[in-house]
Amino acid sequence: MKGTIADRQAQPDPETDIAAKALQAVKESLARHPGSAPIRVRVQEEAVAELVLPREAVELLAKVLAHMAAGRAVSVVPAHAELTTQQAADLLNVSRPFLIGLLKAGEIDYRLVGSHRRIRADSLLDYRRRDDQSRREAADELTSLNQEMGLV
């Protein structure tokens, strides 16, 4: 059958391939320039231009390219941006009611604008970091218990 989902997934995505090649070049550049110094980048179109970029910007570009190379969508949100509950739930990949439960439990800071909740992106990302850390600790504890019990 032509045009099935399986057919479309089997075809290589040109953007994914381009992102993977660019990621490799960016990683090599970061490796050649350790430390926190700015990184020079050459852009060649009709004329050659040289840009000096902060290292953090190049590291962010590497993260964006890594997600794109894996075929995932990417959004860049300023840390001070305020999100709706639906946007925040989408970012955490949870349901909106679950997110509202986190807000009510005080897990994530928010403010009310009229009757609507607004969540700062940095507060949401702090929660995600804490949650990821607690998951890693729980997984480490389970691994340790399995080893103690000789189950591994």
C-alpha positions in Angstrom: 0.0 0.0 0.0 1.4 3.3 -1.0 1.4 6.2 1.4 1.0 4.2 4.6 2.5 5.4 7.8 5.1 2.6 7.7 6.2 3.8 4.2 6.5 7.3 5.3 8.5 6.4 8.4 10.9 4.2 6.4 11.9 7.1 4.2 14.8 9.2 5.5 13.8 12.7 6.5 16.1 15.2 4.9 15.9 17.6 7.8 16.8 14.9 10.3 19.9 14.0 8.2 20.9 17.7 7.9 20.5 18.2 11.6 22.6 15.1 12.3 25.4 16.3 10.1 25.3 19.8 11.6 25.2 18.4 15.1 28.5 16.6 14.4 30.1 19.7 13.2 28.9 21.8 16.2 30.1 19.1 18.6 33.5 19.1 17.0 33.7 22.8 17.2 32.8 22.7 20.9 35.4 20.1 21.5 38.1 22.2 19.8 37.2 25.2 21.9 37.0 24.1 25.5 36.2 26.6 28.3 33.8 29.5 28.2 35.3 31.5 25.4 33.1 32.7 22.5 33.1 30.6 19.4 33.7 31.9 15.8 31.4 30.5 13.2 31.7 31.0 9.4 28.6 31.4 7.4 29.0 31.0 3.7 26.2 32.1 1.4 26.9 34.5 -1.5 29.5 36.2 0.8 31.4 34.8 3.7 30.5 36.2 7.1 32.1 35.4 10.4 30.0 35.4 13.6 31.2 35.4 17.1 28.7 33.5 19.3 28.6 33.0 23.0 29.5 29.4 23.9 26.1 29.0 25.6 24.4 29.8 22.3 26.4 27.1 20.5 25.7 24.6 23.3 21.9 25.4 22.9 22.2 25.0 19.2 23.8 21.5 19.8 20.8 20.5 22.0 18.3 21.7 19.4 20.1 19.9 16.6 20.3 16.7 18.7 16.5 16.8 19.2 15.9 17.5 15.5 18.3 14.7 14.5 16.2 12.3 16.6 13.1 13.5 14.8 11.6 15.4 17.7 10.0 18.8 17.5 11.8 21.7 19.3 10.5 24.8 21.0 12.6 27.5 22.5 10.9 29.4 25.4 12.5 32.3 27.3 12.9 31.4 31.0 10.7 34.4 32.0 7.9 33.5 29.7 4.5 32.8 31.2 2.6 29.7 30.0 -1.0 28.7 30.1 -1.8 25.5 32.0 -2.3 23.7 28.7 1.1 24.9 27.4 2.7 23.8 30.7 1.0 20.5 30.6 2.1 19.9 27.0 5.7 20.8 27.9 5.7 18.3 30.8 3.8 15.8 28.6 1.1 15.4 31.3 -2.6 16.1 31.3 -3.9 19.5 32.2 -5.8 18.1 35.3 -2.6 16.5 36.5 -0.7 19.7 36.1 -3.4 21.6 38.0 -3.0 19.1 40.8 0.8 19.9 40.9 0.0 23.6 41.1 -2.5 23.1 43.9 0.0 21.0 45.8 2.6 23.8 45.6 5.0 21.7 43.4 5.1 24.5 40.7 4.8 28.2 41.3 2.1 30.1 39.4 0.1 33.3 39.6 -3.5 34.1 38.9 -4.5 36.5 36.1 -8.1 36.9 36.8 -9.3 33.3 37.1 -6.5 32.0 34.8 -3.3 30.4 36.1 0.0 31.5 34.5 3.2 29.5 35.0 6.6 30.9 34.5 8.7 28.7 32.3 11.7 28.7 34.7 9.4 27.5 37.5 8.2 24.7 35.3 11.7 23.7 34.3 12.8 23.7 37.9 10.0 21.3 38.7 11.0 19.0 35.8 14.7 19.0 37.0 13.6 18.1 40.5 11.3 15.4 39.2 14.0 14.0 36.9 16.4 13.9 39.9 14.0 12.1 42.1 13.3 9.5 39.4 17.0 8.9 39.0 17.5 8.5 42.7 14.6 6.0 42.9 16.0 4.0 40.0 19.4 4.0 41.6 17.8 2.8 44.9 16.0 0.0 43.1 19.1 -1.1 41.3 21.0 -1.1 44.6 18.2 -3.2 46.3 18.2 -5.7 43.4 22.0 -6.1 43.7 21.7 -6.6 47.4 19.1 -9.3 46.9 21.1 -10.9 44.1 18.4 -10.4 41.6 20.7 -8.8 39.0 
